[in-house]
Amino acid sequence: MGIIKEGFSYFTSPSLPTNFGALEKEVMETSKPYKILHDVASIEQIKENLPGQSGYLLLQVSEDKQSMYVAYCQVSKERRFQYHVTKIGLPEEKRSELQAMVERLAALKTSMQKTPITIQEDLEALERESELEVQDLLVALEKFFEPVTSAISSMLHPVLEDAEADEAGVPPASKQGGKPGGKDESKGKAPAKQPGKAPAKGGAGAPAEVAAFESNLPLTTGGVESVVIMVDQMFDTLPLEALSVFKRVAVVSRDFNLHLHLSRLKAVGHRADMHNNTGLAKDELRYIVDLPASESLQEQGGDFVKGEMQKMMPAAKWEGVLTHREHIPSDGEWQQQISQSSLFAYYSMTCLLHKFPSSLISDLSIFNKCRAMAIFDRMNSYKTLIDRNVLTSKHFSPDE
């Protein structure tokens, strides 16, 4: 748009600048992706808002599928940044290997979802076979992504110079207040100050305020407590979180891109200088549980949501819908349950997207206050309990 405006519009049609202005205004007011991108526009803004003690791994395949770009950024508690950027070739045999892993995992999921189970022994045999398949797949995954994991491993898990901390498997920072991944510099000196942002003038309470948000999550030797992975859609179904390089990372999560990730952080009130967020409200937990049409299962499901679910978190309050033949949640009920929850849980034999279309989920992502979803769908069950009508909703359209 900028190129059209500056180098083309003013020399062709007098009305084009006006039209451009109207289009620009419409995009700014109505485009949800543009709003997310506009909130954090520059690299410097992204850096300022990234939480400390975190890492970000981006794997992107080039448009011609000949290369994979790898970018890793790590932010220390002291707001120091480390980077690793490279390009890995994807010759035909590598692409075929990657695609084979994706297809292998998809076939395994289909088998788990659709293999008939008549007795308990069938279920146990299916689980054993699937576990062996998954382990074989993870071995292949480790081998394929070894150039990536070996490069970021030295940043996530640097060798400690402090022998005592090395034996204990924790960074010196968590033992004596030193810097992660380096020598302990506090011996023979005054006790280190409480980590965090230095207080401004007249703000004596600032260190205590920062300390209130100190995390008790275990750290890697590089001082990292969380890693966010952003993966190309060509292989985004692969379980990259299971790679051994992330085994000692306390929190490993996924997102589509950094802009959307920062938008989510903004929604939970995160401030990089405070390393804080408002968490999940325990009195705003919602669910939709969709069980097969069996009287015994409906009774067990009612006992579970009213009894066991309430005990999962102390002082938590769960509310929601247990479906049955006489009551199937409408789109409005779905939107209400999700948008008014801090955590939403869904359990069903039917795929979530067959019940609640992706277009409505996209709309909810902008204005709802839900911060996490636990989805257990396409659950396999005993053959006698399977109702084919619930496997694919009558409202589902493959075109979506």
KEKE-3310 file (N, C-alpha, C; in steps of 0.2 Angstrom, whole numbers, plus 5000, padded with zeros to 4 digits):
npx = (5004:5010:5019:5011:5004:5015:5022:5014:5000:4998:5001:4993:4978:4967:4958:4963:4971:4962:4954:4963:4965:4953:4952:4963:4959:4948:4954:4962:4952:4944:4951:4956:4968:4977:4976:4982:4995:4998:4998:5011:5024:5037:5054:5061:5051:5045:5056:5056:5045:5045:5045:5057:5069:5066:5064:5063:5059:5059:5054:5054:5049:5055:5048:5049:5051:5064:5073:5075:5072:5080:5077:5082:5079:5084:5081:5088:5086:5091:5088:5097:5100:5102:5106:5102:5104:5100:5101:5095:5097:5085:5084:5077:5076:5076:5065:5055:5057:5053:5039:5035:5036:5026:5015:5015:5012:5000:4993:4994:4987:4974:4972:4972:4960:4950:4951:4942:4936:4933:4935:4944:4957:4959:4960:4972:4981:4981:4986:4999:5005:5004:5012:5025:5026:5026:5037:5047:5045:5049:5062:5066:5063:5072:5084:5082:5080:5092:5102:5097:5093:5106:5112:5105:5105:5117:5114:5103:5106:5120:5137:5140:5152:5153:5156:5149:5136:5134:5134:5123:5113:5108:5107:5119:5113:5102:5107:5116:5114:5121:5125:5115:5122:5136:5151:5149:5148:5147:5154:5162:5158:5146:5129:5119:5108:5090:5084:5078:5070:5078:5073:5064:5067:5061:5054:5054:5047:5048:5057:5052:5039:5042:5048:5037:5032:5041:5046:5043:5047:5058:5074:5083:5101:5105:5097:5083:5066:5055:5050:5044:5038:5037:5031:5032:5018:5019:5024:5018:5011:5020:5027:5036:5039:5043:5056:5073:5080:5072:5068:5072:5066:5055:5042:5035:5028:5017:5014:5008:5014:5026:5020:5006:5008:5013:5002:4993:5000:4998:4985:4983:4988:5002:5019:5034:5045:5041:5039:5026:5009:4991:4986:4975:4958:4951:4937:4931:4930:4925:4916:4912:4905:4903:4895:4893:4876:4872:4864:4871:4883:4880:4875:4887:4895:4889:4891:4905:4908:4901:4907:4921:4928:4927:4936:4949:4956:4960:4948:4942:4930:4919:4909:4896:4891:4883:4881:4866:4853:4842:4847:4858:4872:4870:4877:4878:4878:4890:4899:4896:4901:4914:4919:4917:4925:4940:4948:4944:4936:4935:4927:4924:4919:4918:4925:4931:4931:4920:4909:4910:4913:4929:4929:4921:4929:4940:4934:4931:4944:4948:4940:4937:4939:4945:4959:4965:4963:4958:4957:4950:4946:4938:4939:4942:4932:4923:4916:4902:4897:4898:4891:4888:4883:4888:4901:4904:4898:4882:4882:4894:4905:4915:4922:4926)
npy = (4994:5006:5008:5010:5021:5031:5030:5029:5032:5046:5050:5045:5044:5056:5053:5042:5044:5047:5036:5026:5031:5028:5014:5011:5016:5007:4995:4997:4998:4987:4975:4961:4953:4964:4972:4965:4964:4977:4981:4978:4983:4984:4976:4980:4984:4971:4964:4972:4968:4954:4941:4939:4926:4916:4907:4907:4898:4897:4889:4889:4884:4888:4896:4889:4876:4871:4874:4876:4888:4893:4900:4906:4913:4919:4925:4932:4933:4945:4953:4951:4946:4932:4924:4913:4909:4901:4892:4878:4865:4857:4844:4833:4820:4823:4831:4821:4812:4820:4822:4809:4807:4815:4810:4797:4799:4804:4793:4785:4792:4791:4777:4775:4782:4776:4762:4747:4743:4730:4723:4724:4719:4722:4736:4738:4731:4739:4751:4747:4744:4757:4765:4759:4763:4777:4779:4775:4784:4796:4794:4795:4808:4815:4812:4819:4832:4835:4844:4856:4855:4853:4865:4874:4868:4871:4884:4883:4874:4877:4872:4871:4881:4881:4868:4862:4866:4861:4847:4846:4849:4862:4879:4891:4903:4900:4895:4903:4916:4920:4923:4916:4901:4905:4910:4910:4925:4930:4927:4931:4944:4957:4952:4948:4959:4959:4951:4959:4974:4989:5000:5015:5033:5037:5026:5015:5003:4995:4984:4974:4973:4967:4955:4948:4942:4932:4917:4900:4890:4877:4880:4879:4876:4887:4897:4897:4896:4894:4889:4894:4887:4890:4884:4879:4876:4865:4854:4855:4847:4837:4831:4841:4846:4835:4833:4829:4840:4849:4843:4846:4858:4869:4873:4871:4877:4881:4892:4903:4914:4927:4940:4936:4929:4939:4947:4939:4938:4952:4952:4945:4954:4955:4961:4964:4970:4967:4953:4947:4940:4939:4926:4912:4913:4905:4904:4905:4894:4884:4871:4859:4844:4830:4816:4799:4792:4784:4778:4774:4780:4793:4795:4792:4802:4814:4812:4814:4827:4835:4831:4825:4834:4846:4844:4845:4857:4866:4876:4879:4883:4875:4876:4872:4863:4847:4837:4829:4819:4827:4840:4849:4859:4876:4887:4899:4896:4889:4900:4908:4900:4898:4912:4918:4911:4908:4896:4884:4868:4853:4838:4824:4812:4817:4828:4844:4854:4850:4853:4866:4878:4883:4897:4903:4901:4909:4922:4923:4923:4936:4944:4937:4932:4920:4910:4898:4882:4865:4852:4837:4827:4817:4804:4787:4773:4759:4747:4745:4756:4766:4778:4782:4794:4804:4805:4813:4828:4834:4847:4849:4855:4849:4858:4869)
npz = (5000:5004:4994:4983:4986:4987:4975:4964:4965:4965:4952:4943:4945:4951:4961:4967:4979:4989:4988:4993:5006:5011:5011:5019:5031:5033:5034:5046:5055:5054:5052:5060:5061:5057:5067:5077:5072:5072:5085:5090:5082:5078:5078:5090:5099:5100:5107:5119:5125:5127:5139:5152:5155:5146:5130:5112:5098:5081:5067:5050:5034:5018:5003:4992:4997:4998:5008:5026:5038:5053:5068:5084:5099:5115:5131:5145:5163:5166:5155:5144:5128:5117:5102:5089:5072:5057:5041:5034:5023:5013:5004:4992:4997:5011:5012:5009:5020:5030:5027:5028:5041:5046:5040:5045:5059:5058:5053:5064:5074:5068:5069:5083:5086:5078:5079:5083:5099:5109:5121:5136:5134:5121:5121:5129:5121:5110:5115:5119:5106:5100:5108:5105:5092:5093:5100:5091:5081:5088:5089:5076:5074:5083:5076:5064:5067:5073:5069:5073:5087:5092:5091:5098:5111:5118:5122:5129:5139:5145:5149:5166:5176:5189:5200:5210:5208:5196:5198:5205:5196:5194:5190:5195:5199:5205:5217:5223:5220:5209:5191:5178:5170:5172:5181:5199:5206:5219:5230:5244:5244:5246:5250:5236:5227:5227:5213:5198:5191:5193:5207:5204:5207:5222:5223:5233:5236:5225:5222:5231:5225:5213:5217:5222:5211:5208:5200:5204:5196:5190:5183:5167:5165:5158:5163:5159:5159:5152:5135:5119:5104:5087:5073:5056:5045:5037:5045:5057:5065:5071:5086:5093:5105:5112:5110:5116:5120:5126:5137:5150:5152:5160:5155:5140:5125:5112:5098:5085:5080:5084:5086:5088:5100:5109:5109:5116:5128:5132:5134:5146:5155:5156:5160:5155:5163:5175:5175:5177:5178:5177:5179:5180:5184:5197:5199:5188:5179:5165:5156:5143:5142:5132:5131:5125:5121:5133:5147:5158:5157:5156:5169:5176:5170:5175:5189:5189:5184:5193:5205:5205:5196:5203:5213:5208:5208:5222:5230:5217:5205:5195:5181:5168:5154:5152:5140:5132:5125:5124:5125:5117:5115:5109:5096:5103:5116:5117:5113:5124:5135:5133:5131:5143:5152:5161:5160:5149:5146:5136:5132:5122:5110:5098:5086:5091:5081:5073:5081:5085:5075:5066:5062:5071:5083:5079:5079:5093:5098:5099:5107:5119:5136:5139:5144:5143:5135:5138:5128:5125:5113:5100:5106:5108:5111:5119:5107:5108:5113:5104:5095:5079:5074:5082:5079:5068:5067:5061:5058:5053:5040:5027:5019:5027)
capx = (5000:5014:5022:5006:5003:5020:5026:5010:4994:4997:5003:4988:4971:4966:4954:4966:4973:4956:4952:4968:4964:4947:4954:4968:4955:4944:4958:4964:4946:4940:4955:4959:4976:4981:4976:4987:5002:4999:5000:5018:5025:5044:5058:5063:5045:5045:5061:5055:5039:5046:5047:5064:5070:5062:5067:5058:5061:5055:5056:5050:5051:5055:5042:5051:5052:5071:5077:5071:5075:5079:5079:5081:5081:5084:5081:5090:5083:5094:5086:5102:5098:5106:5102:5105:5100:5104:5097:5096:5095:5080:5084:5071:5076:5074:5058:5051:5058:5049:5033:5034:5035:5019:5009:5015:5009:4992:4990:4994:4981:4968:4972:4970:4953:4945:4952:4937:4938:4927:4936:4949:4963:4960:4963:4979:4986:4982:4990:5006:5007:5004:5017:5030:5026:5027:5045:5051:5044:5053:5069:5067:5062:5078:5089:5080:5081:5098:5106:5093:5094:5113:5114:5101:5106:5122:5112:5098:5110:5127:5140:5142:5159:5153:5156:5144:5129:5134:5132:5116:5109:5104:5111:5122:5109:5097:5110:5120:5112:5125:5122:5114:5127:5142:5153:5146:5152:5144:5158:5166:5155:5139:5123:5116:5102:5084:5084:5073:5071:5080:5068:5064:5067:5055:5050:5057:5044:5048:5060:5047:5034:5045:5049:5030:5031:5046:5043:5047:5048:5065:5077:5089:5107:5105:5092:5077:5060:5050:5051:5039:5040:5033:5032:5029:5012:5021:5025:5016:5008:5025:5028:5043:5040:5046:5063:5076:5083:5067:5066:5073:5063:5049:5036:5036:5022:5016:5010:5008:5020:5027:5015:5000:5010:5013:4995:4990:5003:4995:4978:4984:4992:5010:5024:5041:5049:5038:5038:5020:5003:4986:4985:4968:4953:4948:4930:4929:4932:4919:4917:4907:4906:4898:4896:4888:4870:4871:4861:4876:4889:4877:4875:4894:4898:4886:4895:4911:4908:4899:4911:4928:4931:4927:4942:4955:4960:4957:4944:4940:4923:4918:4902:4896:4886:4884:4876:4862:4849:4837:4850:4864:4873:4870:4883:4878:4880:4897:4902:4896:4905:4921:4921:4916:4929:4947:4950:4938:4938:4930:4928:4919:4921:4917:4931:4929:4929:4914:4904:4911:4918:4935:4927:4919:4935:4944:4931:4932:4951:4949:4937:4935:4945:4948:4967:4968:4958:4960:4953:4950:4941:4939:4940:4940:4928:4921:4912:4895:4895:4900:4886:4891:4880:4892:4908:4904:4892:4878:4883:4901:4906:4923:4924:4928)
capy = (5000:5012:5009:5012:5028:5035:5030:5027:5035:5053:5051:5042:5046:5061:5050:5036:5045:5047:5029:5023:5033:5025:5007:5011:5017:5002:4990:4998:4997:4980:4969:4958:4952:4970:4975:4961:4966:4985:4982:4977:4984:4984:4971:4983:4983:4964:4963:4975:4965:4947:4940:4936:4918:4913:4906:4907:4894:4898:4884:4891:4882:4893:4895:4884:4870:4869:4876:4877:4893:4891:4906:4905:4919:4918:4931:4930:4937:4952:4956:4950:4942:4928:4922:4908:4910:4898:4890:4871:4863:4852:4841:4829:4815:4826:4833:4815:4810:4824:4821:4803:4807:4818:4805:4791:4802:4805:4786:4783:4795:4788:4770:4776:4785:4772:4754:4745:4741:4726:4721:4728:4717:4726:4743:4737:4729:4745:4756:4745:4745:4764:4767:4757:4767:4784:4779:4774:4791:4801:4792:4798:4815:4817:4812:4824:4839:4836:4851:4862:4854:4853:4872:4878:4865:4875:4890:4881:4870:4878:4868:4876:4881:4879:4861:4860:4867:4856:4840:4846:4850:4868:4885:4895:4908:4897:4892:4908:4923:4922:4924:4909:4899:4908:4909:4913:4931:4933:4924:4936:4950:4958:4948:4951:4962:4955:4952:4963:4980:4993:5005:5022:5037:5037:5019:5010:4997:4992:4977:4969:4971:4962:4949:4945:4938:4928:4911:4894:4885:4875:4883:4876:4879:4893:4901:4898:4892:4892:4890:4894:4885:4892:4879:4879:4872:4859:4849:4858:4841:4833:4832:4844:4847:4829:4832:4829:4846:4852:4838:4850:4865:4868:4875:4871:4879:4882:4898:4904:4919:4931:4945:4934:4927:4945:4949:4934:4941:4958:4950:4943:4959:4953:4966:4961:4972:4964:4946:4945:4940:4938:4919:4909:4914:4899:4904:4906:4888:4881:4865:4856:4837:4827:4809:4795:4792:4779:4780:4773:4785:4800:4796:4793:4809:4819:4812:4816:4834:4838:4828:4824:4840:4851:4843:4845:4863:4868:4882:4880:4883:4873:4877:4871:4859:4840:4836:4823:4819:4833:4846:4850:4866:4880:4891:4904:4893:4888:4906:4910:4896:4900:4919:4920:4907:4909:4890:4880:4861:4850:4831:4822:4808:4822:4833:4851:4859:4848:4855:4873:4879:4887:4904:4906:4902:4915:4928:4923:4925:4943:4948:4933:4932:4913:4910:4892:4877:4858:4848:4830:4825:4811:4799:4781:4770:4752:4747:4745:4763:4771:4781:4785:4800:4808:4805:4819:4832:4835:4854:4850:4855:4848:4864:4873)
capz = (5000:5004:4987:4978:4988:4986:4969:4959:4965:4963:4945:4939:4946:4957:4966:4970:4986:4993:4989:4997:5013:5014:5012:5024:5037:5034:5036:5053:5060:5054:5051:5066:5060:5056:5074:5081:5070:5073:5092:5091:5075:5077:5082:5096:5103:5102:5112:5125:5128:5128:5146:5154:5157:5141:5124:5106:5092:5075:5061:5044:5027:5012:4999:4987:5000:4997:5014:5032:5042:5060:5072:5091:5103:5122:5135:5152:5168:5166:5149:5139:5122:5113:5096:5084:5066:5052:5036:5033:5016:5013:4998:4991:5002:5018:5012:5009:5026:5035:5025:5030:5048:5047:5038:5050:5065:5056:5053:5071:5077:5065:5072:5090:5086:5075:5080:5087:5106:5112:5128:5139:5132:5115:5123:5131:5115:5105:5118:5118:5099:5099:5112:5102:5086:5095:5102:5085:5078:5092:5087:5069:5075:5086:5071:5058:5070:5077:5068:5077:5094:5095:5091:5104:5117:5121:5125:5134:5144:5145:5155:5172:5178:5196:5200:5215:5205:5190:5201:5207:5190:5194:5189:5201:5201:5210:5223:5227:5217:5203:5185:5175:5166:5173:5188:5205:5208:5225:5235:5247:5242:5250:5247:5230:5228:5224:5206:5195:5189:5199:5208:5202:5212:5226:5223:5237:5236:5218:5222:5234:5220:5208:5221:5223:5205:5207:5199:5208:5191:5189:5177:5164:5167:5154:5166:5155:5162:5147:5128:5114:5098:5082:5068:5049:5045:5034:5049:5064:5069:5074:5093:5094:5112:5115:5109:5122:5121:5130:5143:5157:5152:5164:5152:5133:5123:5105:5096:5078:5078:5090:5087:5092:5107:5113:5110:5122:5135:5134:5137:5153:5159:5157:5160:5155:5168:5182:5174:5180:5174:5182:5180:5179:5189:5199:5200:5181:5175:5162:5153:5139:5142:5127:5132:5121:5123:5137:5153:5164:5155:5158:5176:5178:5168:5180:5195:5188:5183:5199:5210:5204:5193:5208:5218:5204:5210:5228:5229:5211:5204:5188:5178:5161:5151:5151:5135:5132:5119:5124:5126:5113:5116:5103:5095:5108:5122:5116:5114:5131:5140:5131:5132:5150:5156:5161:5158:5146:5145:5132:5132:5118:5105:5092:5085:5093:5076:5071:5085:5086:5069:5067:5061:5078:5087:5077:5082:5100:5100:5099:5113:5125:5141:5140:5143:5141:5134:5138:5123:5124:5108:5096:5111:5106:5117:5117:5101:5110:5115:5099:5091:5073:5073:5086:5077:5064:5068:5055:5056:5050:5033:5026:5016:5032)
cpx = (5004:5017:5017:5005:5008:5022:5021:5004:4993:4999:4998:4981:4971:4962:4957:4969:4968:4954:4956:4967:4958:4948:4958:4964:4951:4948:4960:4958:4943:4944:4958:4966:4980:4981:4981:4994:5003:5001:5007:5021:5033:5048:5059:5057:5044:5050:5059:5049:5040:5048:5054:5063:5066:5066:5061:5062:5056:5058:5051:5053:5050:5050:5043:5052:5059:5075:5072:5075:5074:5081:5077:5083:5080:5085:5082:5086:5085:5093:5092:5099:5103:5102:5106:5101:5104:5099:5099:5093:5090:5080:5078:5070:5074:5067:5053:5051:5053:5041:5030:5032:5028:5014:5009:5012:5001:4989:4989:4988:4974:4967:4969:4963:4948:4946:4946:4939:4932:4928:4942:4956:4964:4963:4970:4983:4986:4986:4998:5009:5008:5010:5024:5031:5028:5035:5049:5051:5048:5060:5071:5067:5069:5083:5088:5082:5087:5102:5103:5094:5101:5115:5111:5103:5112:5120:5107:5101:5117:5131:5142:5149:5159:5151:5150:5137:5129:5132:5125:5111:5105:5109:5113:5117:5104:5100:5113:5119:5117:5121:5121:5120:5134:5145:5149:5151:5151:5149:5162:5164:5148:5134:5121:5110:5096:5084:5078:5075:5073:5074:5069:5065:5061:5051:5053:5054:5044:5051:5055:5041:5036:5046:5042:5029:5036:5044:5047:5048:5056:5067:5082:5095:5108:5100:5085:5072:5055:5052:5045:5041:5035:5035:5029:5023:5013:5022:5023:5013:5013:5026:5035:5044:5043:5053:5067:5079:5078:5065:5067:5070:5056:5042:5038:5029:5022:5013:5012:5014:5021:5022:5009:5002:5010:5006:4991:4993:5000:4988:4978:4988:4999:5014:5030:5045:5047:5038:5032:5015:4998:4983:4977:4964:4950:4940:4927:4931:4925:4921:4911:4909:4901:4899:4891:4882:4869:4869:4867:4881:4886:4877:4883:4897:4895:4889:4902:4912:4906:4903:4918:4931:4931:4933:4949:4959:4956:4954:4942:4932:4921:4910:4902:4890:4888:4879:4872:4857:4844:4840:4857:4866:4873:4876:4883:4880:4888:4901:4902:4900:4912:4923:4921:4921:4937:4951:4944:4941:4933:4932:4923:4923:4921:4922:4928:4927:4923:4908:4904:4916:4923:4934:4925:4924:4939:4941:4932:4939:4952:4946:4935:4941:4947:4956:4969:4962:4961:4955:4955:4945:4943:4942:4938:4936:4926:4916:4905:4893:4896:4893:4888:4888:4884:4899:4909:4898:4888:4879:4890:4901:4914:4926:4928:4935)
cpy = (5006:5014:5012:5020:5033:5036:5029:5031:5042:5055:5048:5044:5050:5058:5044:5038:5044:5040:5025:5025:5029:5018:5006:5011:5010:4996:4991:4997:4990:4974:4967:4956:4958:4973:4972:4963:4973:4986:4982:4977:4983:4978:4974:4982:4976:4962:4966:4971:4957:4946:4937:4929:4914:4912:4905:4903:4895:4893:4886:4888:4887:4891:4890:4877:4867:4870:4877:4883:4892:4898:4904:4911:4917:4924:4929:4935:4944:4956:4956:4945:4938:4925:4917:4908:4906:4895:4883:4869:4857:4849:4836:4824:4817:4828:4826:4812:4814:4823:4814:4802:4810:4813:4799:4793:4802:4798:4783:4786:4792:4781:4771:4778:4780:4764:4752:4742:4737:4724:4725:4726:4721:4733:4742:4735:4735:4750:4754:4746:4753:4767:4765:4762:4774:4784:4779:4781:4796:4800:4796:4805:4818:4817:4817:4831:4840:4842:4857:4861:4855:4860:4875:4875:4869:4881:4889:4878:4871:4874:4873:4875:4880:4872:4859:4861:4862:4849:4840:4847:4857:4874:4888:4900:4906:4895:4898:4915:4925:4922:4917:4908:4902:4907:4913:4919:4934:4931:4930:4943:4951:4954:4952:4954:4958:4957:4956:4970:4985:4998:5012:5026:5038:5031:5014:5003:4992:4985:4972:4968:4966:4955:4945:4941:4933:4921:4905:4889:4883:4878:4878:4879:4886:4898:4902:4893:4891:4893:4890:4892:4887:4888:4880:4874:4865:4853:4851:4852:4837:4835:4835:4845:4841:4828:4833:4835:4850:4848:4842:4857:4864:4869:4875:4872:4880:4889:4899:4908:4923:4937:4942:4932:4934:4948:4945:4937:4947:4957:4948:4947:4958:4960:4963:4963:4969:4956:4943:4943:4938:4931:4917:4910:4908:4898:4905:4900:4885:4875:4863:4849:4834:4820:4805:4794:4785:4781:4779:4778:4791:4801:4796:4800:4814:4818:4815:4824:4838:4836:4829:4831:4846:4850:4844:4851:4865:4875:4884:4879:4881:4874:4875:4867:4852:4838:4830:4824:4825:4839:4846:4857:4870:4884:4896:4902:4892:4895:4909:4906:4898:4907:4921:4915:4909:4902:4886:4873:4858:4843:4828:4816:4812:4827:4840:4855:4856:4851:4863:4875:4884:4895:4907:4906:4908:4921:4928:4925:4932:4946:4944:4934:4925:4913:4903:4887:4870:4854:4841:4827:4819:4805:4792:4778:4763:4753:4748:4752:4768:4772:4784:4792:4806:4809:4811:4822:4834:4843:4855:4850:4854:4854:4869:4872)
cpz = (5000:4998:4982:4980:4986:4979:4963:4959:4963:4956:4940:4939:4952:4962:4970:4977:4991:4994:4993:5004:5015:5015:5018:5031:5038:5037:5044:5057:5060:5054:5058:5066:5060:5063:5078:5079:5072:5081:5094:5084:5073:5081:5089:5101:5105:5108:5119:5129:5129:5136:5147:5155:5152:5134:5118:5100:5087:5069:5055:5038:5022:5007:4994:4990:5000:5004:5020:5036:5049:5064:5079:5095:5111:5126:5142:5157:5168:5159:5144:5134:5119:5107:5092:5078:5060:5046:5034:5027:5017:5006:4997:4996:5009:5018:5013:5016:5031:5033:5028:5037:5050:5045:5043:5057:5064:5056:5060:5075:5075:5068:5079:5090:5083:5076:5085:5094:5108:5119:5130:5136:5125:5116:5125:5125:5111:5108:5118:5111:5098:5102:5108:5095:5088:5097:5096:5081:5081:5090:5081:5070:5078:5080:5066:5061:5074:5075:5072:5084:5096:5095:5097:5111:5121:5124:5130:5140:5144:5150:5160:5174:5186:5197:5204:5211:5199:5192:5203:5202:5190:5193:5195:5203:5206:5217:5227:5224:5211:5197:5182:5170:5166:5180:5193:5207:5215:5231:5238:5246:5246:5246:5241:5231:5225:5217:5203:5193:5194:5200:5206:5208:5216:5226:5227:5237:5230:5219:5226:5229:5215:5211:5222:5217:5203:5206:5203:5203:5191:5183:5174:5166:5163:5157:5163:5159:5157:5140:5124:5107:5093:5075:5061:5049:5041:5039:5057:5068:5073:5082:5095:5101:5115:5114:5115:5124:5126:5136:5150:5157:5155:5160:5144:5130:5115:5103:5088:5076:5084:5091:5090:5099:5111:5114:5116:5128:5137:5137:5144:5158:5160:5156:5160:5160:5175:5181:5178:5175:5179:5183:5178:5185:5191:5199:5193:5176:5172:5158:5148:5139:5137:5127:5127:5125:5127:5144:5159:5163:5157:5165:5179:5176:5173:5186:5195:5188:5189:5205:5209:5201:5198:5213:5214:5206:5217:5227:5222:5210:5196:5186:5171:5159:5150:5146:5135:5126:5118:5124:5122:5113:5109:5102:5101:5114:5122:5117:5121:5136:5139:5133:5139:5155:5156:5159:5155:5145:5141:5131:5128:5113:5098:5092:5087:5087:5072:5075:5085:5080:5070:5066:5067:5083:5086:5080:5090:5103:5101:5106:5119:5130:5143:5139:5142:5140:5135:5134:5123:5119:5104:5100:5109:5112:5114:5112:5103:5112:5110:5095:5085:5072:5077:5083:5072:5065:5061:5053:5053:5043:5031:5022:5020:5034)
residu = (MET:GLY:ILE:ILE:LYS:GLU:GLY:PHE:SER:TYR:PHE:THR:SER:PRO:SER:LEU:PRO:THR:ASN:PHE:GLY:ALA:LEU:GLU:LYS:GLU:VAL:MET:GLU:THR:SER:LYS:PRO:TYR:LYS:ILE:LEU:HIS:ASP:VAL:ALA:SER:ILE:GLU:GLN:ILE:LYS:GLU:ASN:LEU:PRO:GLY:GLN:SER:GLY:TYR:LEU:LEU:LEU:GLN:VAL:SER:GLU:ASP:LYS:GLN:SER:MET:TYR:VAL:ALA:TYR:CYS:GLN:VAL:SER:LYS:GLU:ARG:ARG:PHE:GLN:TYR:HIS:VAL:THR:LYS:ILE:GLY:LEU:PRO:GLU:GLU:LYS:ARG:SER:GLU:LEU:GLN:ALA:MET:VAL:GLU:ARG:LEU:ALA:ALA:LEU:LYS:THR:SER:MET:GLN:LYS:THR:PRO:ILE:THR:ILE:GLN:GLU:ASP:LEU:GLU:ALA:LEU:GLU:ARG:GLU:SER:GLU:LEU:GLU:VAL:GLN:ASP:LEU:LEU:VAL:ALA:LEU:GLU:LYS:PHE:PHE:GLU:PRO:VAL:THR:SER:ALA:ILE:SER:SER:MET:LEU:HIS:PRO:VAL:LEU:GLU:ASP:ALA:GLU:ALA:ASP:GLU:ALA:GLY:VAL:PRO:PRO:ALA:SER:LYS:GLN:GLY:GLY:LYS:PRO:GLY:GLY:LYS:ASP:GLU:SER:LYS:GLY:LYS:ALA:PRO:ALA:LYS:GLN:PRO:GLY:LYS:ALA:PRO:ALA:LYS:GLY:GLY:ALA:GLY:ALA:PRO:ALA:GLU:VAL:ALA:ALA:PHE:GLU:SER:ASN:LEU:PRO:LEU:THR:THR:GLY:GLY:VAL:GLU:SER:VAL:VAL:ILE:MET:VAL:ASP:GLN:MET:PHE:ASP:THR:LEU:PRO:LEU:GLU:ALA:LEU:SER:VAL:PHE:LYS:ARG:VAL:ALA:VAL:VAL:SER:ARG:ASP:PHE:ASN:LEU:HIS:LEU:HIS:LEU:SER:ARG:LEU:LYS:ALA:VAL:GLY:HIS:ARG:ALA:ASP:MET:HIS:ASN:ASN:THR:GLY:LEU:ALA:LYS:ASP:GLU:LEU:ARG:TYR:ILE:VAL:ASP:LEU:PRO:ALA:SER:GLU:SER:LEU:GLN:GLU:GLN:GLY:GLY:ASP:PHE:VAL:LYS:GLY:GLU:MET:GLN:LYS:MET:MET:PRO:ALA:ALA:LYS:TRP:GLU:GLY:VAL:LEU:THR:HIS:ARG:GLU:HIS:ILE:PRO:SER:ASP:GLY:GLU:TRP:GLN:GLN:GLN:ILE:SER:GLN:SER:SER:LEU:PHE:ALA:TYR:TYR:SER:MET:THR:CYS:LEU:LEU:HIS:LYS:PHE:PRO:SER:SER:LEU:ILE:SER:ASP:LEU:SER:ILE:PHE:ASN:LYS:CYS:ARG:ALA:MET:ALA:ILE:PHE:ASP:ARG:MET:ASN:SER:TYR:LYS:THR:LEU:ILE:ASP:ARG:ASN:VAL:LEU:THR:SER:LYS:HIS:PHE:SER:PRO:ASP:GLU)
# end
